[in-house]
Amino acid sequence: MARWQKSLNSELTALPETLQKFREGVTNFQRITQRLLDATEATEQFTKLSTGGMADAGRRLDEAARALRANMATFERDDRMSSAVEELTDALAALAELNPLWRWTVPPSRKRQTGSSATE
């Protein structure tokens, strides 16, 4: 009985320190949880902003490429200019296709083709 009593007394003596450490752990856990929630919210906001901005930028680049092609048709045909516009359009399509943060729908006619360049 004396051994059980000594064990109980030592546990009761350590109880206030154990409870204090437990409270500190709970406080730290709550702080970390709040930081994770804040970081998640910030990441979601960034994703919404970047997705919208990138989609708009992609749309504008596609419109600019179409306008260049349309304007080139009205002028004297220059193969170097035509080639440069095609290379720029292909490079932008590849960038859009390979960049995970740039969620722009690449037109099927612009998707990269392995082994050759994409043409319309």
C-alpha positions, 0 to 999 in steps of 0.5 A: 500500500505504501508503494501505491501511495508514494506513486500516487503522491509523485503523480499528483505532485507532477500534475500541475506541471503536466497540466501547464505543458498540456495547456501550452501544447493546446495553445501552440496547436491552436496557433498553428491551426490558425496559421494554416487556415490563414495560409490556405485562404491566402493561397486560394486567393492567389490562385483565383487572382492568378488564374483570372489574370492568366486566362485574360492574358492568354485570351489577349495574346491569342487575339493579338496573334489572330490580329497579326495574322489578319494584318499580314494577309492584307500586306505583301507576303513576307515569309520571315514575318509569317514564320516569326509570328508562327514561332511566337504563337507556338512558343506561347502555346507551349508556355501555356500548356506546360505552366501549371500556374497558367490555367489558360485553355490552349486552342486545339490548333495550337497544342504542341505536337511532338516532333513537329511544330503546330500549324493552323 
